[in-house]
Amino acid sequence: MTRRLLIALLVLGLLVPLAACGRKGALEPPPGSTYPREYPAE
């Protein structure tokens, strides 16, 4: 029982950070942003 609980907690601990990955914000640049720009900048 204890061994199963330990393995379940280990797997859960490894999977939870992966669930938090991904882009959450807008894909469009904010208004007034100069990024991206052509290089070399003059």
N, C-alpha and C positions, 0 to 999 in steps of 0.2 A: 504494500500500500504506500509506504513512504517513498519507495523508489519510483513508483509511477507518478506520485505527486511532484517529486523533484524533477523528473524528466518533463512533465507537463509544464512546470514553471520555467524550466530552461527553454523549452520550445517557445512558449509564450513570450518570454523575455527577448528572444531573438527575432520574433515576428512583429512585435508591436512597433519598433522603430521603423520597419519597412512600410507599415501601414500609414505612417505620417509623411512619407515622401510624396512629392508631386507639387506642381505649381498651383497655388491657390489664388494668385492675383490676376488682374486683367492682362491680356496679351498685348494690348495697345500701349505705346509709350505715353506717359503723362503729358498733358498740354505744356508747351514751352520747353520740352526736352530737346537737347541737341544730340542725343545719342540715338542711333549710330550716326557717325559722320564719316566723310571721306578723309583719308589720310594721304599725304601729309597735310595737316591743318595749316592754313596760312594765317 
